[in-house]
Amino acid sequence: MPARVASADETRGCERATIQSGIPSAELMERAGRGAASMIAARYEKAARAGAIVYAGPGNNGGDGWVVAGSLAKAGIPASVVEVGAPRSEEARAAKDSALSQGNVRLASSAHSEQLVVDAVLGTGATGSPRGEIADAIQAIESMREAGATIVSLDIPSGLDATTGEHGDCVHARGTISFGVVKRGHLVARDVCGEISVIDIGLLDDESSRHLPLLIDDEWAHSRIPEIPVAAHKGTRKRLAVVGGGKGMAGAAILAGEGALRSGIGLLRIVCADESAVAVHAAIPAALVSTWPESPDDLVALAHNEDCLAIGPGLGDSDATRDLVERILLSWSGPVVLDADAINVFAGDTASLSKLLAGRAAILTPHPAEMGRLIGVETSEVLTSRFEVGLDLARTSGAAVLLKGSPTIVFAPDGQRYVSASGTAALATGGSGDVLTGIAGTLLAQMANDAANAGEAAGCAAFVHGRAAERCRFVRGITLSDVLQALPLAWNEKPRRFADGVIAELESHS
């Protein structure tokens, strides 16, 4: 089962429900510390040879640190602890006493020759700017990092807000080991978290966690992407029409079409402005090309010949575009992906959009500014509430809402949320969303047995789009042509296997 994504309050709710089910808080601390120590010893073996120093704060995160120190010492790794405030909870005091009673864990006032630093200063519940000895400890850890030490944070890098991802002075970790769930702050502030791993500590899998967003991993995605049978033909692989490519914007439709072809569509049609037809013909010889429908007969022909429409790339934001989109949606009741200007023309008018989309499988793919214009709020508000902002729109429109960004959040009409944290800054370039539209259109055409599949199709599309960028390895020097060429690798990679006890891993691509 993939990991869930939680705020600080939601994390505490999951822990509280687990404790109420009969698992003591001290046991959760032991599981977290032992699991983290095992991962640290295996993954950072070279750095650990000179010993490990743990900075343990006064809360339960510090208690986790004391368990890590004791477990590392038992494994033969010299372990010292800098105590950043006396433990406040009974569980943390017991963890300290247990570690020190072994006789092989040393209390220290500062680091010596250690090259492995375990940050257990602040945990999930910490908010605001660090002060006093907490701030001093964070600065000491950062100084060691700048001198070449390997920093591993427990649950959250100290100084990072687990819910919002906001941070000022904070630890910049090589790796972050989270317990039970992925924190929202991890995904918003990937640069300070390094490689993120999630350890299963046995949090209760019940209603307290099942409503949380699900973090898409490759096993989840590839189990839902339909296989292409050996005896497939172009009809089996479905037909997609990309409606876009206005004057001077043929490239947007071309990128969407290339994304579709590299995603396995059987037959591609580009429906574009007359001025763009030659460019589209030259760029994608495999595509059929026609111009925007003008008569009722044109609309009927378009609706009759396709399995899915992807509308928007390069259409232009105008009254004429709004008229075109409305006429198409009134004539076509099948699956549809709306992107870019096909969304912009409904700014502030979600009621009309919802009425046009009713009863079909649909995906909307706004970036934060487009989402803000559509629902009538500032972009900053979209970003602040990115994990909730699309719920009402998905419910009222019946469409899956794919809110692009880092991370990307998909809101399904049934209230389910999916989070894709794949991708790199190589996707932060014009045209990236057009490629995604082609991928999403292909999957929706192939998966849309009913409207309920739209959320999963959108989630898979976002994940594979991101994995293609990750396959390019670099950011600077990478173009969308490289991402398109990496799509076959992303589609056909084998799902990664995690180590025992690990339920999610996110690579660092900063």
N, C-alpha and C positions, 0 to 999 in steps of 0.2 A: 504494500500500500504506500503510495507516495506520501511525502511529508506534508503537513499543513502549515499555513502561514498565519502568524498570530501577532497581535499587538501585545504590549506589556500586560494590560488588563486581561486580555484573552488567555495569555500564558498562565497568569495566576489562577484564572478560572479553571483551566485544565488541571493544574497542579492540585487545586483545592478539591476538585471532584475526585481525583485519584486518591488523595489522602482520605477523603470521606468514604471511599470504597473499601478502605482497610489497609492501605499501604502507608506506613508511617513516613513522615517527612524525612526523617533520618535515613530511611532506606533509599529514598529518591536521591538524597545527597551522596550516599555511598555508590549507587549505580552510576551517577553522573561522574563522580571523581574517578572511580575505577576505570570506567569506559574511556574517559579522557586520557588518563595516564597510559592505558594500553595503546591508544592511538598515538600519543606523543612519543612513546618509546619506540614504536615501529616506524613512524613517519619522519621523525626528527632525530634519528639515531646518531648521526654524525655530530650534530650540535650538542647532543646530550652527553657525549663522551667526557667533556670537561665539567659535567655536573649541571644541575638545573637549579635556578632560583625562582621561587614563587613569591609574588607580591600578593598577600592575602588581606582583603579588606574586612570591614567589621560585619558585613551582612552574610547571608547564606552563600553568596558567590565566593566569599572568603573561605567559608566552610568547605565548599567544593575544592578550593585550592589546597586546604590542609589535607583532604583525602588524596588529592593528586600527589602531594609531596610524600605522604606515607607510602603510597603505591609505587611511586618511582623508586624510593629508597629500597623497598622490598625487592624490586627488580634489579637492584645493583647499581642504580644511577644515583650518585651523590646528590642529595637534595637539601637546600636551605630555604628558609622562609623569612621574608621581611614582613613583619606584622604592621599593617597600616590601620591601626585602631584595633582595640580589643574586640573579640567576637561578642555580638549582641544576643544571638539566639542560643537556646539550649543545644540545638543540633550542631551549630558551628563550634561552640565550646567543646562539645564532646568530640568532634572531629579533630580539633586542635590537641586535646588531651591524648587521643588515640595515636596521633602521629608522633607526638613527642615521647610517648611512653615506649615507643619502639627502640629508642636510643640511637637511631641512625638518621634522624632529621634534626638539623641544626637551626636554631634561631640566629638571625643575622641582622645587622643594622643597615647593611648595604651589600651590593654585589661585589664579588672578587674577580675570579677568572672565568665565571660561568659564561657560556655562549648560548644557553637556552633559557629564556625568560618566560615564565607562565604568568599571565596577567589575570589575576582573580581579585581585582580591587573593587570594581563596581559591577553589579548585575543588571538584570532586566528591569528592575523597578526604579533604577536611578534616573533622575531628571535634573535639568538645570546644569549650570556650569560647575565643574568641580572646584572645591575650595580647600584651603589649608593643607593638611598632610596628604589628602587624597590627590590634590593637584600636584603636590611635590612628588608623589609616587609616580604619577603619569609622566611627569617631566623626566624622572630618573629612568623609567622604562624607555622613553623615546630617545634619551641620550645613549642608552645601550644599543638601541636599534641603529642609530646613526654610526655607532662604532662597529657595527657588523654583527651584533647578536641576532638570533632568531627569536621572534616574539610570537607566542601563541596565546590567544585570549580565550577565556572560558565564558561561554554563553554570548557575550557581547564585548567588543573592545571598550575598555573603560573610557567614559566620556561621550560615548555614542548613545543617543536616545533610541531605545529599542523599538519604539512605535513610529516615530517620525523620520528617523535617520539623521536628524539635526546633530551637529557637533561643532565645537570650537576646538579647544585643546583636548585631544583624545589620543589614545593609543592607536598606532598604525600596525596592524598585525600581519605577520606572514600567513597565519592561519587562524581561523576562529572555529571553535568546537561548540556547537549549540546543543541544547538538551531538549529532546522531545519534539520541538517544533522549530521552524524557521521564523526568525523575528522579522517583522516588516522592515525595521531599520537596517538589517543585513542587506536587503535587496535594494533599498534606496541608496545606501552608502557603501557599495561594493568595494570602492577604492581603499577604504580603511580596514576592511575585514579580511582581505586576502582570500585564500581558499577556505570555503565554508563547508564544514561537515556537520551533519546532524546525527546524534547518537540516540538510539531508542532506549529510553529509561523506563518504559512501561506506563506512559501516561494513558489514562482510561480512554478507550475509543468508544465514546457514546455521544449523546446529543450536545455535550459541552464542547466537542471538537469537530463533529461532522459538518457543522455549519460553516466552519472556517474555510478560507480559500485553499484549494489544493495546488501544490507546487508540481507542475508538469515535469516529469523526467522522461528519458528516452524510452524506458520500458512501457510507461503509460501511453505515450504517443504512438509508438510503433505497434502496440496491441490494438489500436483503433484505426490506424491507416489501412484502408482496404488493399488487399493483395491484387495484383494484376494477373489473372490466370494465363496459363500457357496458350490457350486457344482464344485469347482476347482479340477483338478487332476494334476499329476506331469507335464504333457505336458502343461497345462494351466499356471503353475507357471514357465515354461521355463527350458531350459537345459543349463548348463554352464560347460565348460571345462577349468580347470586351467592348463596351460602348464608351468611347472617349476620343482622344486625339483631335482636339480642336486646332484651328489655325495657329501654327507656331508651336504646338504642343504635341506633335506626333510622338515624340520620345516617350511620353508617359504611357501611351497605349502600347507602344512597342515593348517597353520594359514589363508591363503587365502580361503581355502575350508571351514574352520569353520566360517569365516566371511560370506561366501555365504549362508551356511546352516542356520545361525541365521538371515539371511536377507530374507529368504523365497524362495530360489531357489527350483525348483521342482525336478531336477535331477542333481547331481554333478558328474563330472568325473575329476580325477586328472591324468594328463599325465606327467609322471616323468621319471627320469633315472631308469634303471633296478635296480640299487643298492638301490634306495629309496622306491621301491614298498612295501616291507614288512613293513617298518615304517609307510607308508601312510595307508595301510590296517589296521594296528593295531590302529592307531590314529583316523581314520574316517571310521568306518564300513559301514556307509551309502553311501560312495562314490564308484563309479566304478573306477578302476585303470587300466591304460594302460601305455605302455612305449612310449617314443618319437617316432614319425613316421619316418620311414627310407625309405619306398618305396612310389611310387606314389599312390598305392592302399591304404596305410595307411593314406596318406593325404586326399584322397577322402572320406574315411570312417569317419575321424575326422570332415571334413567340412559338411558331410551329416547329422551327428547325433546331432549337437549342434545348439543352438540359439545365443550363444555368446562365444568368447574365451577371457580368461584373461591370457596374456602371460608375463612371466618375473620373478615371485617370485622364487628365488633360481636357476636361469638358469646358472649363471656364465658368466663372460664377456670374450668371446673368439671368434675366427673366426668360430668355430663350432656353437656357439650360433647364430651368425649373419646369417650363412647359414640356420640354422633351422628356425629362425624367417622369413627370406625371403621366404623360401619354403612354410611355412604355409600361409603367407599373399598372396602369388601368387595363392594358391589353394583355399583360403577362402575369400569370398568377403563380409561376414556378419559383424555384430558388433564385436568390439574388444577393449579390454583394454590392454594397454602396460605399464608395470611397470618395475622399477629396470633395470636389465641387458638387457631386451628387448629394453630399451631406450639407455642404455650406448653403445651398439654396433653400434649405429648410431651417435656417437659423432662427431660433425663437418660435418655431412652429412645429413642435414635436407632435401635436395632435393630428395635423394633416399627414405627416409622415407615418404615424402609427396606423392611421386609417388605410393608407395605401399599401402598407406591408401586411395587414391583417391576414392570418391564416396560412402564411407561407414560411418556408425555411429561409432565414435571412441573416446576413452578417453586416453590421456597420463597423467601419474601421477608422474612427476619428483619432487624430493626435490630440493632445490636451487642449490646444487653442481651438480646434474645430469642435471638440466636445463642449468647451465653454460657450462658444457661440450658439451651438445647437440648443443647449438647455438654459441659456441665459445667465451664466455666471462667469466670473473672471477666471482666467487660466490659473492663477495662483490658488483659487479655491478648488479647482479640479485636482491640482497636484497635492494639495493638503489632504483631500478626501479621496484620493485615487482608488482606494480599496473598496469604497462604497458608492462612489458617484454615479456609476452606471446601472445600479440595481433598479431604480424606478423606470428608467428608459427601457431597459430590457424587458421588464414586466409589462409595461403598457404597450410597447410596440410589438412584442412577440419576437423580437430579433435578438440575436447574440450581439453584444456590444464589445468590440475588441479595442480597448483603449491602449494605443501604442505608447511606448515609453520604456524606461528602465526602472522597474520591470514593466512588462506588458500584462494588463489585467483583462480577462475575458469574463463578462457577465452574461450568464445564460438566462433565458426567459423563466426558467423554473427556480431561479434564485441561486443556483450553483455558481461558484466563482472559481476560475482557473488562473494561475499565475505562471507566466513564462519568464524565467530569468536568464534564458539563453541569449547569446548575442554579444557583440562588441560595439565599440564606437565606430567601427567601419560602416555600420548601418546609419550613422548620423550624417546622411548626405541626401541631396535631392534625388528622388526617384526610388528610394528604398521602399517607401510605402506602396508604390506601383507594383514592384516585384511581389510584395506580400499579397496584394490584391489578386494577382494571377495565381498564386499558390492557394489562397483561400477559395477562390472561385473553382479551382480544380477539385479541391477536397469536398466542397459543398456539392458540386455536381455528382461526385462519386459516392457521397455518404448520405445525401438527403432523402432517406426513405420517409422521414417525417421531420417536422420542425424541431423536434427535440435534439436532433443530431447537430444542429448549427453551432451550439456552444463547443462541442467536442471538435468539430471541424475547425473552428476558429482557433481553439487552443493548439491543436496539432500544427496548423499553419504558422502560427507565431513561433512555436518551438523550433520547427524545422528551418524557418527563415533565420532564426538566431544561430542555430547550429551550423548552417552554411557559413555564416560570418566567422564563427569560431574556427571552422576548418581552414580558413584563410590564414590563421595564425597571427597576422599582423594587423595594424590599423592604418598607419601612414603608408601610402603607396598602394593601398587596396582600393579597387573600384567595384562598382556593381557588376561589371563583367566577371570579376573574380568570384564574387558571391554567387552569381548564376552558375559559373563553372563548378563551384563547390557543392551545388545542390545535389548532384547524384551521390556524393559521399554522405551527405546528411540524410538523404532518403534511405540509403542502403546500409548504414552502419549497424553493427550489432549492439543491442542494449548493453550498457556497462554493468558489471556486477560489483556491488559494494562489498566491503569487508563485513564480517559478522558484526551485528550490532549497529551498523551504520544504515540509516534510512534515506540519506540524501547527501550529495556532494556537489558543490558548485565551484568550478575552477575560477582562478583569478585571471582576468584578461586586461588588467590595467597596465 
